[in-house]
Amino acid sequence: MRYFRLYDEGSQSRLCAELQPGQLVDLTAIRRGLTRLEQLADAASLSSRTIDGIVLDLLDSPHPLEMHALAQIVENSRDGGKGLTLRRPFDPPEVWAAGVTYKNSEMERKRESGSPDVYAKVYAAERPELFFKSTAARCSGPFESIGIRADSNWNVPEPELAFTIHQGEIIGYTNGNDVSSRTIEGENPLYLPQAKIYDRSCSIGPCFATAETVGDPHKLTVKMEILRDGREVFSRSSSTSLMARRCEQIAQWLQRHNPVPDMTTVLTGTDIVPPPEFTLQQDDVVVISIDVIGELENRVTVV
C-alpha cells in the first residue's frame, strides 16, 4: 500500500493508507495516536510482520472507515485551500545520497568538473560515492518550496528513487529531489557539501510505498517535468533499470561501520540531467513522477 501524511486545518497530523486507487482511509480515525509512519515501522519490526499486514488487520474494524479523496487533497495542497493537505510522508532523521550511479550522471559530472577523472573512477569502482544530503529540517515535502542557492548561477533538480531504512533493512520507497548547485561542485569536488547541503535542497514524497507494493525497484519509470510560467521548459523520462548499482548494495555500503537511524532515507542517483544551458529560476515548478509512488511537485525559491 501507499501511505500519506495529511494535516488538517488545525495543523494536526493524520496518517492515511490508500485502500483503493485515489481513496485514502484515515488510520488516525481508527486508532487515535497513530499519526506517524514510524509507529507502523516500529510495530512491524517488533512483531516480525509487514506494515501492510498490520494495517490490514487494523482496517478489519467494526467502526465505519473515514475516507478522503486523494484528488481533493492534492488540489487543496496545490492551491493552499482549506481542508486536508499533503505533508512529507515521514520525517527522515538523515538523508543520504548515492552519486554517479547512472552512466549519464557520470558523463555530466565529468563535463561540469575541473577534475573529471574522479567521477569516471567512482562509476567503475566497487565502493560507491555516498554523501550526506539533508536533515529533516532542510527537507521539503510535496507542494513545499525547494531552494536554489543565490551564490550559484547553475542550479538543477535531480529526480531520484529514494529508499528508506528501518532496522538495517529497506522497508519502502518514495520520490526524491536532490537539488544541486552545479557551479559550486564543478569548481572543485571538495565543494560537494556546499553544492548539496543547504536550506530546502531536498524534497521527498508524496507518499511512502512499501517494498511489497513497489516490487522490483529496478523496473520503474522516472519522469521529470519543469514548468516556467505555466509552460514546460524541460521534460524527460528514464528507468531505474539503468542503475549501475542495486538499492540493496547501496544500503549495505552506507551502513558499513556507520549505523544510521531508523527511517534514514537514501537517494539513489539520477539519469535525468538538464542541459548545461538550463538553470532553475525562482517560481519554476518541478514535477517528479515514479511508477507506483506518484508525483512529487515543488516550487522553486532562492535561498
N, C-alpha and C positions, 0 to 999 in steps of 0.2 A: 504493500500500500504506500501511498504518498501521505506525508504529514505536513500540516501547515500550522503556523502560529499566527493568531489574529489578536488584534487589540480592539476592545470595544470603546465606546465613546468616553468611558471613564478611565481609559488607558489601562484597563485590566487585561492580562494575558489570558488567552483561551487556546487550548490545543485541540486541533481537529484532524480527523483522518478522512481520506477520500474513500467512501464506501462504494460509490458508483461514480462513473466519469462526470465531473462537474458538480457533484453533490458532496458536501462535507458534513460529517457528523461531529457534533460538538462533544468531545470526550470530557471536557471540564464540566459540562452539564450533567454527565453521568456520575462522575467521581470528583466531587469538589476537592480542590487542592491539586488535582492533576493538571498542571499548566505548562509543563516543560517536557520536551522530548527526552532530556537527560534522565528523567524519572523512569520512563519506559525502558531506556537502555540499561539502567541500573537493575531494574526488576528482571529484565530478560537475562542479564548476566548472572544474577543471584539464583535464578530458577532454572538455568540451563535451557531456556526456551528462546523463541524469537519474539521480537517486538510485535510483529503481525499476529502471532499466536495469542499473545497476552491481550491485544486489542480485540480480537475476535471473541474471546471469552468475555471481555468487558461489554461488548455490544449485545451479548446474549442477556439483555436486561429486561425486567418486567416493565420498566418505565418507558414512555414514549421517547423516541430519539429526537433530539433537536437538530434540525438540518439547516445548512446555509448554502446558498447558490454561489459557487466559485466565481462565475462571471460577474455577479453584482459586487462581490468583494474586490475583484480586480478593478472594476470601474470606480468604486469608492476610493481605492488606493491611488489610482492614477490621477483622479480629479480633485482629491482632497475633500471629498464629500463626507457627509455624516454616515454613521453606521460602522460596521466592522471593516477593518483594514488589514492588509497583509503586513507582516513584520518578518524579520530574519527568522528562519525556522528554528534556530537554536543559537546559543552564544558560544562560539568556539574560543576556548581559553588561549589557544595558539593556532595560527595559520602558517603552514609551511608551503613551499612550492618547489617543484622539480623543474629544472631548466634543460633546454636542448634535448627534449625527448622526441622531437619530430625533425626530420631532415630539413624541412623548410625553415624551422626555427634556427637550426644551426647556420644555414646559409644567410639568413637575415641578420643574425647576431654577428657573424663574421663581417658582413658588409658595413655594419654600423661602427664596428670596433677598430681602434688603432692597434689592437693586439688580437688579430683574428685566430691565431693558432690555438688559443686556449679553448675555443668553442669546438673546433674540429677534434681536439683531443678528448674532450669530455663526452662528445657524442658517441665515440667508439670505445670509450673506457668501460670497464666493469663497474666502477664506482660512479653513481650518478651525481649531477650537480643538485644539491639541496640547499635551500637558503630559507631563513626565517622571513616571513612575509608580513604578518599582521597580528594584532591582538583584537579582542572583541571591540574595544573602544575605537579602533581605527577602521573597523569592518562595517560596511553598509549592508542593508537588506534591500528587498525589492521596492522600487519606486523611491528609494532614498538617493541622495546625490553621491556620485563618485568624484574624486578630486584629481586635478592635474596641477602640477607644481608651477608656480609663477616664475621660477628660475630655470625652466626648461622650455625650449621652443619646439620640441618634438616629443609629443606625448601620445601614447596609443593604448587602447584596450587590448586585453588578451583573453579570449574566451577559452575556458578550460573546464574539463570534467574534474570535479573535486570529490575525494572520498573522505569518510570520517572514521576515526579510530576509537574504539572503546575496548578497554582491557586488552590492548595489543592487536585487536583484530579489526578488519574493515567491516563495518555494520551497515553502511549505506552510502548514498551519493547525493550530490547537489551540483548546481552550476556555480562556477566561479569566474570572477573577472580580476585578472592580475594586471591592474593599470600600471603602466611603466613609463618612466622618463628616459627615452632612448638617447637623448642628447647627453645626459649625465653618465649613463652606463657606457656610452660609446667613447667618452673622453678617456676612461680608464676603468678596467674591470673591477678595480678595488673600490670604485664608487657605487658598486651594486646596491649596498644597503640604502644609500640615499636615493637611488633611482627607483627602488622598490618599496621602501617602508616610509610612509608619511601619512598624514591625515586623509582618510577616505580613499586610500589607494587600493582597496579591495572590496569586493561585494560577493555575497553568496545568496542563493535562493532560486526560485521562490519557495521551494519546499525541500523536504528530505525524503528520498525514495530509498526504501530498504534494499539490501543486497539481493534478497529473494525477488523483489519486484523488478530490479534492473536486469538481473541475469548476467550475461557476459558484458562487462563494461567496455570491452574492446570491439564491440559491434554497434556503436552508437554514432549517429549523425550529429555533428555540431554545426550550428549556423550562427552567424553574427550579422546584424544589420545596424548601420549607423545613420541616424536621421539628423538633418540640419534644417531648421525652419520648416519642418514637416516633409522635407524631401530627402529621399535616400541618396546618400553620398558614398556609401560603401556597403557591399554585401558579398558574403562568400560562405561556402559550406565546406566541410571536410568530414573525416571519420576518425574515431579513436582507434580504428584498425591499423592506422599508420604509425601508432606509437612504437618507438623502439624499445620501450621497457613496459613491463606489466605493472599494474597497480600494486599487486602483492609484493613485487620486487622493490618498488619504491618504498612501501611501508616497512619492509624489513630493513632496508638500509637506513631509513630515518631513525629507527629505534635501536640501532646498534650503539651500545654504550650511551644511549640518550633516551631514557624513558620519557614519554610525553603524557600530558594529562588526558583523561578521558574526554572525548568529543573534539580532540585535535583534528583539524581539517587540513587536507593536503591538496593543493592544486597540481595537476599532472602535466602541465605544459600545453602549448598550442601549436597548431599547424596554420592558423589564420593570422596573418600579419599584414596590416595595411601597407601600401607602397610608401617609399621614403618621402614623397611629396605631400603625404597626408599627415595631419596632426589634429588631435581633438581640440575643440573650441568650447568656450562657455555656452551652456544650454544645448549642446548636442545630446541626443538620446541614443543610448547603446542598448540593443536588444540581443540577448544571447539565448539560444534555444538548443536543448539537447533532448534527444529521444527519451521518452518516458518521464523525464524530470520536468520539462516545461520551459517557460520563458522567464528570464531574469531581465528586468528593464530598469535602467538607471539614467538619470540626467546628470550632465557634467557641470562641475563648478570649479573655479580656480581657487586653490587653497594657498 
